[in-house]
Amino acid sequence: MFEAAIVLLYGLVTAVAIAITVLEGWANHDGLTFHRLAGLIACLLWPVTLLVFVLHGWFVRLMSRLSRSMA
């Protein structure tokens, strides 16, 4: 359940960021420049940091539980 919420949040944030980037290019009549393409790629990758923090917390809790059970 928690993982599904994280994936949904990731998808929503990414979709909003991509939509804002595309609309900005449309409003400025810029088209698809190198910087706009880099921005679109960044929209896909930056939420990965959220996933890294979630997985790190899960791993630390798991190791904490395992170390208590071995003691």
C-alpha positions as CSV (number, residue, x, y, z in Angstrom):
1,M,0.0,0.0,0.0
2,F,2.8,2.5,1.0
3,E,4.8,1.6,-2.1
4,A,1.8,2.2,-4.3
5,A,1.3,5.6,-2.8
6,I,4.9,6.5,-3.3
7,V,4.7,5.4,-7.0
8,L,1.5,7.4,-7.4
9,L,3.1,10.5,-5.8
10,Y,6.2,10.1,-8.0
11,G,4.1,9.9,-11.1
12,L,1.9,12.9,-10.2
13,V,4.9,15.1,-9.3
14,T,6.7,14.1,-12.5
15,A,3.6,14.7,-14.7
16,V,3.0,18.2,-13.2
17,A,6.7,19.1,-13.6
18,I,6.6,17.9,-17.3
19,A,3.4,19.8,-18.0
20,I,4.8,23.0,-16.5
21,T,8.0,22.6,-18.6
22,V,6.0,22.0,-21.8
23,L,3.6,24.8,-21.2
24,E,6.5,27.2,-20.5
25,G,8.0,26.3,-23.9
26,W,4.7,26.7,-25.6
27,A,4.0,30.1,-24.0
28,N,7.5,31.4,-25.0
29,H,7.2,29.9,-28.5
30,D,10.6,28.3,-27.9
31,G,10.0,24.8,-29.2
32,L,12.2,21.9,-28.1
33,T,15.6,23.4,-27.4
34,F,18.5,21.6,-25.7
35,H,17.7,23.3,-22.4
36,R,14.0,22.4,-22.6
37,L,14.9,18.7,-23.4
38,A,17.4,18.8,-20.4
39,G,14.5,20.1,-18.2
40,L,12.2,17.4,-19.3
41,I,14.8,14.7,-18.5
42,A,15.4,16.4,-15.1
43,C,11.6,16.2,-14.5
44,L,11.8,12.5,-14.8
45,L,14.9,12.0,-12.7
46,W,14.7,14.3,-9.7
47,P,12.0,12.3,-7.8
48,V,14.4,9.4,-7.7
49,T,16.0,11.2,-4.6
50,L,12.6,10.7,-2.8
51,L,12.8,7.0,-3.6
52,V,16.4,6.8,-2.4
53,F,15.4,8.3,1.0
54,V,12.5,6.0,1.4
55,L,14.6,2.9,0.6
56,H,17.3,4.1,2.9
57,G,14.8,4.5,5.8
58,W,13.4,1.0,5.0
59,F,16.9,-0.5,5.0
60,V,17.9,1.1,8.2
61,R,14.8,-0.1,10.0
62,L,15.3,-3.6,8.7
63,M,18.9,-3.7,9.8
64,S,17.9,-2.3,13.2
65,R,15.3,-5.1,13.6
66,L,17.8,-7.7,12.6
67,S,20.5,-6.5,14.9
68,R,18.0,-6.6,17.9
69,S,16.9,-10.1,17.1
70,M,20.5,-11.3,16.9
71,A,21.5,-9.8,20.3
